[in-house]
Structures are given as C-alpha cells and as structure tokens.
Amino acid sequence: MNQTMKEQEAPEQEQPSLGQTLATARQNAGISFAEIESRLKMTHAQLTKLEQDDYQGLGPETFVRGYIKNYAALLGLNPAEVLAKYQSPELPPQKKRMQSFSRRTHKEAHDNRLMMVSYIVLAIVLGSSAFWFWQTNSSEQEVVSETPVTQLETPAENVTTPAMDEVALPAEQINEVAPQSEPQASEAEVSVPVEAKPQAVKRDPALSTVVMHFNEESWVEMFDATQERVAFGVKKAGYTMTVEGKAPFSVILGKHQAVEVTLDGKPVPLPAFTKNRLAKFNLPLTE
C-alpha cells in the first residue's frame, strides 16, 4: 500500500513548472532565442525570466500573462493550459510595508496642505472681521466728535444776524442806487460786436461740374482729364451725384437711358446707345 502511494506522489512531484514547460517546448521545436525575439518583439532577458519563472521584472501582471500566452502559442502549446500553471508573484513583506508607508506619507502630506489652506482662509476671515469692526468704531467716534462743533457754530449765526440788520441801508438809498444799473446794461448791449459774415469760397474756373440724377439703379465710372477717377460704383434710384474735375470726362454708364446728365449747369442729351449695354462717352460730347 505504501508503494502505491509513493507511485501516486511521484508524478505530482515531477510535473514541470511553467518556465520549464516553455523551455522544453522551445528546445524540442529547435527555435532559437533570436527568432522568438524578432517574432514576439521581446528581449532575451524577458524570455529568460519567463523560462526561469521569474516574473518580478516583467511589469504588471497583465503584461506577464500576455507574454506567456504569446510565447505558448508560438511554441504550439495550449495557452490556457500553460496559463493554468501561472502563479502571481507575492510581494516581499518589506516592499508591502514600504508601499503602505508611502501611501500613509502621501495622505499625511495631503492632510497637512488641506489644514494649511484652512488656516489661511480662517486668518483672512478673522482679519477682515477685525478690520471691519475697527473701521466701524472709528467712524462712530468721528461722528460723535464732530457733533459738539456744529452746536458751537449755531450761536454764531444768531450773533451775526443783528449786525447785518444794523448795517442795512434805508429804503430810499436802495431806490436811488437801483436806477444807475440800467444805463450800464444798455452800454453793454451797444458794445456787442457784430459777427462778420464768411466770404464766399471762390470756385476754380478750370474745373467743371457734372451732375447725374439716377432714375433707376445704375453702375457708373468716371475719369477726368488727369485720369483721376472721380466716380465709381452702383448708384440707387433717386440718387443725385455731383462731381468736379478737369474736362473732358470719360464716362461709362450701365443704364444710360435712366440717367439725366448736366455739365456746368447745362443739360447734356445723351446719344442713342444700345439698350442693356454699357454706354461709353466723353463730356462734353464729341461729334
């Protein structure tokens, strides 16, 4: 019976680990580390750690499981069966204590900052309250100190009133003085200067004036003899345009039949142009 139990325990002890399974499968397949590195984009050190069951330096557990799954599939193994042999590495007690200490230190620093901010806000509130209380008391003291001054000044007005009554002139003298102010007012009215009328601005005789009245909306462009453009754009119906320049003028009209033109106050009968086409002519008209 003891021999049977030993035979049952022997296979359990001889089961290879995950790393040994991967290493044996790689050796049996005859695949080199260089080929696996190029196909899985992994380093030689990462592959060695997987075959040695050393998962500490391979990153988070999610990455480690991904490495094992890809490695097993490349070697033709069943990824689920290989992952069943994977055991998450336990962190050493010292590292756990260090992480706990780091979290506690971070929490204490956060609490200290929060407490400092609370103290600053409380100090601001207390300082503002104290300043408001001091300002209110000082203003009340100023009002109280100014009140006796107004009471002392009141009798002074009563004293000066009789003095003014004693100096007051009789009614006859007032009547004699009043008429003297009228001649002064009349003299002031006579001395007001008369504003000079502005002189009329003389018009340059070398310039001509063109007036156009638009009965309909029309486009216009006009140049004078110096090739300066004196008019341009679309004019609305009912608009009257007045321009000055040196004759002769070069004119382009969109709707010549709807525009009335005068040159230096004289109407200009426009020649018969083709309707719905631009009319080009000179002012004064040339035969």
C-alpha positions as CSV (number, residue, x, y, z in Angstrom):
1,M,0.0,0.0,0.0
2,N,2.8,2.4,0.8
3,Q,4.4,1.6,-2.5
4,T,1.2,2.5,-4.3
5,M,1.0,5.9,-2.5
6,K,4.6,6.6,-3.5
7,E,3.9,5.8,-7.1
8,Q,0.9,8.3,-7.0
9,E,3.0,11.1,-5.3
10,A,5.9,10.7,-7.8
11,P,4.1,12.0,-10.9
12,E,2.8,15.0,-8.9
13,Q,6.3,16.0,-7.9
14,E,7.7,15.5,-11.4
15,Q,5.3,18.0,-13.1
16,P,7.3,20.7,-14.8
17,S,6.7,24.4,-13.9
18,L,5.5,27.0,-16.4
19,G,9.0,28.1,-17.2
20,Q,10.3,24.5,-17.6
21,T,7.3,23.8,-19.9
22,L,8.2,26.7,-22.2
23,A,11.9,25.9,-22.2
24,T,11.3,22.3,-23.0
25,A,8.9,23.1,-25.8
26,R,11.4,25.7,-27.3
27,Q,14.2,23.1,-27.2
28,N,12.1,20.4,-28.8
29,A,11.0,22.8,-31.6
30,G,14.5,23.9,-32.2
31,I,13.7,27.6,-32.2
32,S,16.4,30.0,-31.1
33,F,16.0,33.0,-28.8
34,A,16.8,35.4,-31.7
35,E,13.9,34.1,-33.8
36,I,11.5,34.4,-30.8
37,E,12.7,37.9,-30.0
38,S,12.1,39.1,-33.6
39,R,8.6,37.5,-33.8
40,L,7.4,38.4,-30.3
41,K,9.3,41.8,-30.0
42,M,10.7,40.7,-26.7
43,T,14.2,40.9,-25.3
44,H,16.4,37.9,-24.4
45,A,16.2,38.9,-20.7
46,Q,12.4,38.7,-20.8
47,L,12.4,35.3,-22.4
48,T,15.0,34.0,-19.9
49,K,12.9,35.3,-16.9
50,L,9.8,33.5,-18.3
51,E,11.7,30.2,-18.6
52,Q,13.1,30.7,-15.1
53,D,9.6,31.5,-13.5
54,D,11.0,35.0,-12.5
55,Y,8.1,37.5,-13.1
56,Q,9.3,40.3,-10.9
57,G,10.9,42.5,-13.6
58,L,8.4,41.9,-16.4
59,G,6.0,44.6,-15.5
60,P,2.3,44.4,-14.4
61,E,0.6,41.0,-14.2
62,T,-1.5,41.7,-17.3
63,F,1.7,42.1,-19.4
64,V,3.2,38.9,-17.9
65,R,0.0,36.9,-18.8
66,G,0.2,38.3,-22.3
67,Y,3.9,37.3,-22.7
68,I,3.1,33.8,-21.6
69,K,0.1,33.4,-23.9
70,N,2.0,34.6,-26.9
71,Y,5.1,32.5,-26.1
72,A,3.0,29.4,-25.7
73,A,1.1,30.0,-28.9
74,L,4.4,30.4,-30.8
75,L,5.7,27.1,-29.5
76,G,2.5,25.3,-30.4
77,L,1.3,24.9,-26.8
78,N,-2.2,25.4,-25.5
79,P,-2.2,28.9,-23.9
80,A,-5.0,28.1,-21.4
81,E,-3.1,25.0,-20.1
82,V,0.1,26.9,-19.8
83,L,-1.6,29.9,-18.0
84,A,-3.1,27.5,-15.6
85,K,0.4,26.9,-14.2
86,Y,1.0,30.6,-13.7
87,Q,1.1,31.8,-10.1
88,S,1.1,35.5,-9.3
89,P,4.3,36.5,-7.5
90,E,3.8,37.7,-3.9
91,L,5.5,40.9,-3.0
92,P,8.0,40.7,-0.1
93,P,6.7,41.9,3.2
94,Q,9.3,44.7,3.3
95,K,8.0,46.1,-0.1
96,K,4.4,45.9,1.1
97,R,5.4,47.9,4.2
98,M,7.2,50.4,2.1
99,Q,4.1,50.9,-0.2
100,S,1.9,51.2,2.9
101,F,4.3,53.8,4.4
102,S,4.4,55.7,1.1
103,R,0.6,55.9,0.9
104,R,0.4,57.0,4.6
105,T,3.1,59.6,4.0
106,H,1.3,60.9,0.9
107,K,-2.0,61.1,2.8
108,E,-0.4,62.9,5.7
109,A,1.1,65.5,3.3
110,H,-2.3,66.0,1.6
111,D,-3.9,66.5,5.0
112,N,-1.2,69.0,6.0
113,R,-1.7,71.0,2.9
114,L,-5.5,71.0,3.4
115,M,-5.1,72.1,7.0
116,M,-2.7,74.9,6.0
117,V,-5.2,76.2,3.4
118,S,-7.9,76.1,6.1
119,Y,-5.8,78.1,8.5
120,I,-5.1,80.7,5.8
121,V,-8.8,81.1,5.0
122,L,-9.6,81.4,8.7
123,A,-6.9,84.0,9.2
124,I,-8.3,86.1,6.3
125,V,-11.8,85.9,7.6
126,L,-10.8,86.9,11.1
127,G,-8.6,89.7,9.8
128,S,-11.4,91.1,7.6
129,S,-13.8,91.0,10.6
130,A,-11.4,92.8,12.8
131,F,-10.7,95.5,10.2
132,W,-14.5,96.0,9.6
133,F,-15.1,96.2,13.4
134,W,-12.2,98.8,13.8
135,Q,-13.4,100.8,10.9
136,T,-17.0,100.9,12.2
137,N,-15.9,102.1,15.7
138,S,-13.6,104.8,14.3
139,S,-16.3,106.2,12.0
140,E,-18.7,106.3,15.0
141,Q,-16.1,108.1,17.1
142,E,-15.6,110.7,14.3
143,V,-19.4,111.4,14.2
144,V,-19.5,111.8,18.0
145,S,-16.5,114.2,17.9
146,E,-18.0,116.4,15.2
147,T,-21.4,116.8,16.9
148,P,-20.3,119.5,19.5
149,V,-18.6,121.5,16.8
150,T,-21.9,122.0,15.0
151,Q,-23.6,123.0,18.2
152,L,-21.0,125.7,18.9
153,E,-21.3,127.2,15.4
154,T,-25.1,127.6,15.7
155,P,-25.0,130.6,18.1
156,A,-22.5,132.4,15.8
157,E,-25.1,132.7,13.1
158,N,-27.6,134.2,15.6
159,V,-24.9,136.8,16.6
160,T,-24.2,137.9,13.1
161,T,-27.8,138.4,12.2
162,P,-28.3,141.6,14.2
163,A,-25.1,143.1,12.8
164,M,-26.4,142.8,9.3
165,D,-29.7,144.4,10.3
166,E,-27.8,147.4,11.7
167,V,-25.7,147.9,8.5
168,A,-28.7,147.6,6.2
169,L,-29.3,150.7,4.1
170,P,-32.6,152.6,4.2
171,A,-35.2,152.0,1.5
172,E,-34.7,155.5,0.0
173,Q,-31.0,154.8,-0.7
174,I,-31.8,151.5,-2.3
175,N,-34.2,153.2,-4.7
176,E,-31.6,155.7,-5.7
177,V,-28.9,153.1,-6.4
178,A,-31.1,150.8,-8.4
179,P,-31.7,153.1,-11.5
180,Q,-28.0,153.5,-12.0
181,S,-27.6,149.9,-13.2
182,E,-29.9,150.3,-16.2
183,P,-27.6,152.6,-18.3
184,Q,-24.7,150.1,-17.7
185,A,-26.8,147.4,-19.2
186,S,-27.6,149.5,-22.3
187,E,-24.0,150.4,-22.8
188,A,-23.1,146.7,-22.7
189,E,-25.7,145.9,-25.3
190,V,-24.3,148.6,-27.6
191,S,-20.8,147.3,-27.3
192,V,-21.6,143.8,-28.5
193,P,-19.5,143.3,-31.7
194,V,-21.3,142.2,-34.9
195,E,-20.1,138.9,-36.3
196,A,-18.5,139.1,-39.7
197,K,-20.2,137.1,-42.5
198,P,-18.0,134.4,-44.0
199,Q,-16.8,135.2,-47.5
200,A,-18.0,133.0,-50.3
201,V,-15.4,130.5,-51.5
202,K,-14.2,131.2,-55.0
203,R,-14.6,128.3,-57.4
204,D,-11.7,127.3,-59.6
205,P,-12.7,128.2,-63.2
206,A,-10.5,125.4,-64.6
207,L,-12.8,122.8,-63.0
208,S,-16.1,121.6,-64.5
209,T,-19.1,120.2,-62.5
210,V,-21.0,117.2,-63.6
211,V,-24.4,116.3,-62.0
212,M,-26.1,113.0,-62.6
213,H,-29.6,112.1,-61.4
214,F,-30.4,108.4,-61.4
215,N,-34.0,107.5,-62.1
216,E,-33.1,103.8,-61.8
217,E,-30.3,101.9,-60.2
218,S,-27.2,102.0,-62.4
219,W,-23.5,101.5,-62.4
220,V,-21.2,104.4,-63.2
221,E,-17.4,105.0,-63.6
222,M,-15.9,108.4,-64.5
223,F,-12.4,109.8,-65.0
224,D,-11.4,113.4,-65.6
225,A,-8.7,114.8,-67.9
226,T,-6.0,114.0,-65.4
227,Q,-7.0,110.3,-65.4
228,E,-8.2,110.6,-61.8
229,R,-11.3,108.5,-61.1
230,V,-13.9,110.9,-59.7
231,A,-16.9,108.5,-59.5
232,F,-17.3,104.7,-59.3
233,G,-19.9,102.2,-58.1
234,V,-23.6,101.4,-58.2
235,K,-26.0,104.3,-57.5
236,K,-29.5,103.7,-56.3
237,A,-32.7,105.1,-57.9
238,G,-33.4,108.7,-56.9
239,Y,-29.7,109.4,-56.1
240,T,-28.1,112.7,-57.4
241,M,-24.4,112.6,-57.8
242,T,-22.2,115.8,-58.1
243,V,-18.5,115.6,-59.1
244,E,-15.9,118.2,-60.1
245,G,-12.9,117.7,-62.2
246,K,-11.0,118.9,-65.2
247,A,-12.8,118.4,-68.5
248,P,-13.1,116.4,-70.7
249,F,-14.5,113.5,-68.6
250,S,-14.5,109.8,-69.7
251,V,-17.9,108.2,-68.6
252,I,-19.2,104.7,-68.5
253,L,-22.8,104.1,-67.6
254,G,-24.8,100.9,-67.0
255,K,-28.3,102.2,-67.8
256,H,-27.7,105.4,-69.7
257,Q,-31.4,105.8,-70.6
258,A,-32.3,106.1,-66.9
259,V,-29.7,108.9,-66.1
260,E,-30.1,112.6,-66.5
261,V,-26.7,114.4,-67.0
262,T,-25.8,118.1,-66.7
263,L,-22.4,119.7,-67.3
264,D,-21.7,123.1,-65.7
265,G,-25.5,123.6,-65.3
266,K,-26.4,122.7,-68.8
267,P,-28.4,119.5,-69.7
268,V,-26.5,117.0,-71.8
269,P,-28.6,115.0,-74.2
270,L,-27.0,111.5,-74.4
271,P,-26.8,109.8,-77.7
272,A,-28.8,106.7,-78.5
273,F,-26.8,103.7,-77.2
274,T,-27.8,100.1,-77.4
275,K,-30.1,99.1,-74.6
276,N,-28.8,96.8,-71.9
277,R,-25.2,97.5,-72.8
278,L,-22.6,99.8,-71.2
279,A,-22.5,103.3,-72.7
280,K,-19.1,104.9,-73.1
281,F,-18.8,108.6,-74.0
282,N,-17.0,111.8,-73.1
283,L,-18.2,115.0,-71.5
284,P,-18.5,117.4,-73.2
285,L,-19.8,115.2,-76.0
286,T,-17.7,114.9,-79.1
287,E,-19.2,114.8,-82.5
